[in-house]
Amino acid sequence: MSGALDHDTRRLRELFNFLNDGIIVMDQNRIIVFINPSATRITGWELGDVIPYCTYCQNRLVPPGEERCFLASQPEQSYFESDLPTKMGAFVSVGMSRTFLSASHDSPNRDMVITIRDVTVERQSKELERRTQLNQRTLEVQEEERKRISQELHDGISQTLYGISLSLDHLRTHSSNQNIKIDEIKQQVKLCAEEVRAMSRALYPAVLYDLGLTAAIQTLADQMKTDHRVIEIHIDSDWIQDELSRNTVHVYRVVQEALHNAILHGDPSRIRISLSCDQKCFVKIEDNGIGFDTELILESPGYGLKNMKERAAALNGQLTIHSSCNQGTKVELQFPNPLSAKISMLKEEFG
């Protein structure tokens, strides 16, 4: 019987020592009476040390007569997270759960057992996820605002300009004053109306939502073509078409910004846009323009580049830019194929 008991004790001690979670047993004076190696690794504290209060307990308002330690004073609260001071003076984010050992015969006080787990990585992951969600929502709000402004331009200013144009036609028909330069005014109104329509299309590309991403990119390319500039569109047969749902706008905005930068700064005679998909989707915008020093641009990125990177992040993707002086520029966006998970599930289901 004694041998079996010794064997069980040894097994329990091994379990205690090899647990990844830290275990600290402390008395009513917060003196450590038992601690496993994981707890020492996490906090630096050792047998006989006095455990300080966590940052939450240090700063919380304590009613008269209540124990400062939150876990010790709240029977219904068995777990919470806070920052625990380490022996070296730093802090570590931990999740803590507690229980109490039975009181001994010679003392009514019960030792408290604290199980701790380092949650630093989990907190960082949650913060990253929160920022990603916030960024996604910010981009959605931007698109909603673009749509609103586009509609106001179309329904407000465009209609007003059209009314002015009609009034000028009426004035030209019924006025005998030859000094009024009606045709010049009408030409100015026409140019203004065209600018407003262009702004409206740029803010809210209706074709993207009506006909899909590939049609929208084709329309965008057609609008930017000139007599001395050719824009080619190459769409791989495996391209996912419009399965990107609401994320299509992010791809479109990256292509839009890349084309704008190429035409404004690169002076190219040819631009090629390629769309392809396999396990990942690739969007490439290549031009034969004058190029630029990428180090200088990436050191102080403007709003356009920042917006492109945010769009890539919203797609869980990556944006890379390759360029050098007189060697053209290549902008590449890659992101996970949203259909790959569905395809894998279908393959597993149907063999």
C-alpha positions as CSV (number, residue, x, y, z in Angstrom):
1,M,0.0,0.0,0.0
2,S,2.8,2.4,0.9
3,G,4.6,1.6,-2.4
4,A,1.4,2.5,-4.4
5,L,1.0,5.7,-2.5
6,D,4.6,6.7,-3.1
7,H,4.1,5.9,-6.8
8,D,1.0,8.1,-7.0
9,T,2.7,10.9,-5.1
10,R,5.6,10.8,-7.5
11,R,3.3,10.9,-10.6
12,L,1.4,13.9,-9.1
13,R,4.7,15.7,-8.5
14,E,5.8,15.0,-12.1
15,L,2.5,16.4,-13.3
16,F,2.8,19.4,-11.1
17,N,6.3,20.1,-12.3
18,F,5.7,19.6,-16.1
19,L,2.4,21.6,-16.4
20,N,2.6,24.5,-18.8
21,D,0.3,26.5,-16.5
22,G,1.9,28.0,-13.4
23,I,0.6,26.9,-10.0
24,I,1.2,29.0,-6.8
25,V,0.0,28.0,-3.3
26,M,0.2,30.9,-0.8
27,D,-1.0,31.3,2.7
28,Q,-3.1,34.1,4.2
29,N,-0.1,36.4,4.2
30,R,0.5,35.8,0.5
31,I,3.7,33.9,1.2
32,I,4.4,31.2,-1.3
33,V,4.4,27.8,0.3
34,F,4.4,25.8,-3.0
35,I,5.2,26.8,-6.5
36,N,5.8,24.8,-9.7
37,P,8.6,25.6,-12.3
38,S,6.2,27.1,-14.8
39,A,5.0,29.7,-12.3
40,T,8.6,30.6,-11.6
41,R,9.4,30.9,-15.3
42,I,6.4,33.2,-15.8
43,T,6.9,35.4,-12.8
44,G,10.3,34.8,-11.4
45,W,8.8,34.3,-7.9
46,E,10.1,31.4,-5.7
47,L,9.2,29.5,-2.6
48,G,9.0,31.8,0.5
49,D,8.5,35.0,-1.6
50,V,5.6,37.3,-0.9
51,I,3.3,37.6,-3.9
52,P,2.4,41.3,-4.7
53,Y,-1.1,42.2,-5.8
54,C,-1.9,42.4,-9.5
55,T,-2.4,45.8,-11.0
56,Y,-6.2,45.5,-10.8
57,C,-6.2,44.7,-7.1
58,Q,-3.6,47.4,-6.4
59,N,-5.9,50.1,-7.9
60,R,-9.4,48.9,-7.1
61,L,-11.6,50.5,-4.4
62,V,-12.0,48.0,-1.5
63,P,-15.0,48.2,0.8
64,P,-14.2,48.2,4.5
65,G,-13.4,44.8,5.8
66,E,-13.0,43.2,2.4
67,E,-9.9,41.4,1.3
68,R,-7.9,43.4,-1.3
69,C,-7.3,40.3,-3.4
70,F,-10.2,40.2,-5.8
71,L,-10.2,36.4,-6.3
72,A,-9.9,35.8,-2.5
73,S,-12.8,38.2,-1.7
74,Q,-15.3,37.1,-4.4
75,P,-16.4,33.5,-4.0
76,E,-18.4,33.6,-7.3
77,Q,-15.4,34.9,-9.3
78,S,-13.0,32.1,-10.0
79,Y,-11.2,33.5,-13.0
80,F,-10.1,36.9,-14.4
81,E,-7.2,38.5,-16.3
82,S,-4.8,41.2,-15.1
83,D,-1.1,42.2,-15.1
84,L,1.0,40.5,-12.4
85,P,4.2,42.1,-11.2
86,T,7.2,39.8,-11.8
87,K,10.2,39.5,-9.4
88,M,12.3,41.7,-11.7
89,G,9.8,44.6,-11.5
90,A,8.2,44.1,-14.9
91,F,4.6,43.0,-15.5
92,V,3.2,40.0,-17.3
93,S,-0.4,39.6,-18.6
94,V,-1.9,36.5,-17.0
95,G,-5.2,34.7,-16.7
96,M,-5.7,33.6,-13.1
97,S,-8.0,31.0,-11.6
98,R,-8.2,30.1,-7.9
99,T,-9.3,27.6,-5.5
100,F,-8.8,26.9,-1.8
101,L,-7.2,24.0,0.0
102,S,-8.9,22.5,3.0
103,A,-8.0,24.1,6.4
104,S,-5.6,22.1,8.5
105,H,-6.5,20.9,12.0
106,D,-4.2,23.4,13.7
107,S,-5.3,26.5,11.7
108,P,-8.7,27.7,10.5
109,N,-7.0,29.6,7.6
110,R,-7.0,28.0,4.1
111,D,-4.2,28.3,1.7
112,M,-5.2,29.7,-1.7
113,V,-4.1,28.0,-5.0
114,I,-3.6,30.3,-8.0
115,T,-3.3,28.9,-11.4
116,I,-1.8,31.4,-13.9
117,R,-1.4,31.3,-17.7
118,D,0.6,33.9,-19.7
119,V,-2.0,35.5,-22.0
120,T,0.3,38.1,-23.6
121,V,0.2,36.5,-27.0
122,E,-3.6,36.0,-26.8
123,R,-4.1,39.7,-25.9
124,Q,-1.8,40.7,-28.8
125,S,-3.8,38.5,-31.1
126,K,-7.1,39.9,-29.9
127,E,-5.8,43.4,-30.3
128,L,-4.7,42.7,-33.8
129,E,-8.1,41.2,-34.6
130,R,-9.8,44.2,-33.1
131,R,-7.7,46.6,-35.2
132,T,-8.4,44.5,-38.3
133,Q,-12.1,44.7,-37.7
134,L,-11.9,48.4,-37.0
135,N,-9.9,48.9,-40.2
136,Q,-12.5,46.9,-42.2
137,R,-15.3,48.9,-40.7
138,T,-13.5,52.2,-41.5
139,L,-13.1,51.2,-45.1
140,E,-16.8,50.2,-45.3
141,V,-17.8,53.6,-43.9
142,Q,-15.5,55.3,-46.4
143,E,-17.3,53.4,-49.3
144,E,-20.7,54.4,-47.9
145,E,-19.6,58.0,-47.7
146,R,-18.2,57.8,-51.2
147,K,-21.6,56.5,-52.4
148,R,-23.5,59.3,-50.6
149,I,-21.2,62.0,-52.1
150,S,-21.5,60.5,-55.5
151,Q,-25.3,60.5,-55.4
152,E,-25.3,64.1,-54.2
153,L,-23.0,65.1,-57.1
154,H,-25.3,63.3,-59.5
155,D,-28.6,64.4,-58.1
156,G,-27.6,67.9,-57.0
157,I,-24.8,69.6,-58.9
158,S,-25.2,67.7,-62.2
159,Q,-28.9,68.5,-62.3
160,T,-28.2,72.2,-61.5
161,L,-25.7,72.4,-64.3
162,Y,-28.1,70.8,-66.7
163,G,-30.7,73.4,-65.7
164,I,-28.2,76.2,-66.4
165,S,-27.5,74.7,-69.8
166,L,-31.2,74.7,-70.6
167,S,-31.5,78.3,-69.5
168,L,-28.7,79.3,-71.7
169,D,-30.4,77.6,-74.7
170,H,-33.5,79.6,-73.9
171,L,-31.5,82.8,-73.5
172,R,-29.8,82.3,-76.8
173,T,-33.1,81.7,-78.6
174,H,-34.9,84.7,-77.2
175,S,-32.1,87.3,-76.7
176,S,-31.2,89.8,-79.3
177,N,-28.1,90.9,-77.4
178,Q,-25.2,89.6,-79.5
179,N,-22.6,90.5,-76.9
180,I,-23.7,87.6,-74.7
181,K,-21.2,84.8,-75.3
182,I,-23.7,82.0,-74.8
183,D,-21.7,79.3,-76.6
184,E,-18.6,79.9,-74.4
185,I,-20.6,79.8,-71.2
186,K,-22.3,76.5,-72.4
187,Q,-18.9,75.0,-73.1
188,Q,-17.7,75.9,-69.6
189,V,-20.9,74.3,-68.1
190,K,-20.3,71.2,-70.2
191,L,-16.8,70.8,-69.0
192,C,-17.9,71.3,-65.4
193,A,-20.6,68.7,-65.9
194,E,-18.1,66.2,-67.3
195,E,-15.8,66.8,-64.3
196,V,-18.7,66.2,-61.9
197,R,-19.6,62.9,-63.7
198,A,-16.0,61.8,-63.6
199,M,-15.8,62.6,-59.8
200,S,-19.1,60.7,-59.3
201,R,-17.8,57.6,-61.1
202,A,-14.5,57.7,-59.2
203,L,-16.3,58.0,-55.9
204,Y,-18.8,55.3,-56.5
205,P,-18.3,53.0,-59.6
206,A,-21.8,51.8,-60.1
207,V,-20.6,49.3,-62.7
208,L,-18.7,47.5,-60.0
209,Y,-21.9,46.7,-58.1
210,D,-24.1,46.2,-61.2
211,L,-21.8,44.1,-63.4
212,G,-18.9,43.0,-61.2
213,L,-15.2,43.5,-60.7
214,T,-13.9,42.5,-64.1
215,A,-16.3,44.7,-65.9
216,A,-15.5,47.6,-63.6
217,I,-11.8,47.2,-64.2
218,Q,-12.3,47.1,-67.9
219,T,-14.4,50.3,-67.8
220,L,-11.8,52.0,-65.6
221,A,-9.1,51.0,-68.1
222,D,-11.1,52.3,-71.1
223,Q,-11.6,55.6,-69.3
224,M,-7.9,56.0,-68.8
225,K,-6.8,55.0,-72.3
226,T,-5.5,57.8,-74.6
227,D,-4.0,58.0,-78.1
228,H,-0.5,57.5,-76.8
229,R,-1.3,55.1,-73.9
230,V,-2.5,51.5,-74.1
231,I,-4.0,49.6,-71.1
232,E,-4.2,45.9,-71.5
233,I,-6.5,43.6,-69.4
234,H,-5.6,40.0,-69.0
235,I,-8.0,37.8,-66.9
236,D,-7.0,34.3,-66.2
237,S,-9.6,31.6,-66.9
238,D,-9.5,30.6,-63.2
239,W,-10.2,34.1,-61.9
240,I,-12.9,34.0,-59.2
241,Q,-15.1,36.6,-61.0
242,D,-17.3,38.1,-58.4
243,E,-17.1,35.6,-55.6
244,L,-15.3,38.2,-53.5
245,S,-18.7,39.7,-52.6
246,R,-18.1,42.9,-50.6
247,N,-14.4,42.6,-50.9
248,T,-14.4,43.3,-54.6
249,V,-14.3,47.0,-53.8
250,H,-10.8,46.6,-52.1
251,V,-9.4,45.0,-55.3
252,Y,-11.0,47.7,-57.4
253,R,-9.6,50.5,-55.3
254,V,-6.0,49.0,-55.4
255,V,-6.2,48.8,-59.2
256,Q,-7.7,52.3,-59.4
257,E,-4.9,53.8,-57.2
258,A,-2.2,51.9,-59.1
259,L,-3.4,53.1,-62.5
260,H,-3.8,56.7,-61.2
261,N,-0.2,56.7,-59.9
262,A,1.2,55.1,-63.1
263,I,-0.5,57.7,-65.3
264,L,0.2,60.7,-63.0
265,H,3.8,59.9,-62.2
266,G,5.1,57.2,-64.5
267,D,4.3,58.6,-68.0
268,P,3.9,55.0,-69.4
269,S,2.9,54.1,-73.0
270,R,1.6,50.7,-71.9
271,I,0.0,49.3,-68.8
272,R,-0.9,45.7,-68.2
273,I,-3.4,44.5,-65.6
274,S,-3.5,40.8,-64.8
275,L,-5.9,38.8,-62.6
276,S,-5.3,35.2,-61.8
277,C,-6.3,32.7,-59.1
278,D,-5.3,29.4,-57.6
279,Q,-4.8,28.8,-53.9
280,K,-4.1,32.5,-53.8
281,C,-5.4,35.3,-56.0
282,F,-3.0,37.7,-57.7
283,V,-3.6,41.1,-59.1
284,K,-0.7,42.7,-61.0
285,I,-0.5,46.2,-62.5
286,E,2.7,46.6,-64.6
287,D,3.8,49.7,-66.6
288,N,6.8,50.7,-68.8
289,G,7.0,54.2,-67.3
290,I,9.9,56.0,-65.8
291,G,9.7,54.2,-62.5
292,F,10.9,55.5,-59.1
293,D,13.2,54.8,-56.2
294,T,11.0,52.5,-54.0
295,E,13.1,53.2,-50.8
296,L,12.3,56.9,-51.0
297,I,8.6,56.3,-51.5
298,L,8.2,53.6,-48.8
299,E,10.1,55.7,-46.3
300,S,7.4,58.4,-46.5
301,P,4.3,56.8,-48.1
302,G,1.5,59.1,-49.0
303,Y,-2.2,58.6,-48.5
304,G,-2.6,56.6,-51.8
305,L,0.0,54.0,-50.8
306,K,-1.3,53.8,-47.3
307,N,-4.8,53.3,-48.6
308,M,-3.6,50.5,-50.8
309,K,-1.9,48.7,-47.9
310,E,-5.1,49.0,-45.8
311,R,-7.1,47.5,-48.6
312,A,-4.6,44.6,-48.9
313,A,-4.9,44.1,-45.1
314,A,-8.7,44.0,-45.3
315,L,-8.3,41.1,-47.8
316,N,-5.8,39.3,-45.4
317,G,-3.4,39.8,-48.3
318,Q,-0.1,41.5,-49.1
319,L,0.9,44.4,-51.3
320,T,4.3,44.6,-52.9
321,I,5.7,47.3,-55.2
322,H,8.8,46.7,-57.5
323,S,10.2,49.7,-59.4
324,S,13.5,51.3,-60.3
325,C,14.3,54.4,-62.4
326,N,13.6,54.0,-66.1
327,Q,12.6,50.3,-65.5
328,G,8.8,50.7,-65.0
329,T,6.7,49.7,-62.0
330,K,4.9,46.5,-60.9
331,V,2.3,46.6,-58.2
332,E,1.2,43.1,-57.0
333,L,-1.6,42.3,-54.6
334,Q,-2.0,38.7,-53.4
335,F,-4.6,37.4,-51.0
336,P,-6.2,34.0,-50.1
337,N,-8.7,32.7,-52.6
338,P,-12.1,32.9,-50.9
339,L,-13.2,29.8,-52.8
340,S,-10.3,27.6,-51.8
341,A,-11.9,26.6,-48.5
342,K,-15.2,25.7,-50.3
343,I,-13.3,23.7,-53.0
344,S,-11.3,21.8,-50.3
345,M,-14.6,20.9,-48.5
346,L,-16.2,19.7,-51.7
347,K,-13.1,17.5,-52.5
348,E,-13.3,16.0,-49.0
349,E,-17.0,15.4,-49.3
350,F,-17.0,13.9,-52.8
351,G,-13.5,12.4,-52.8
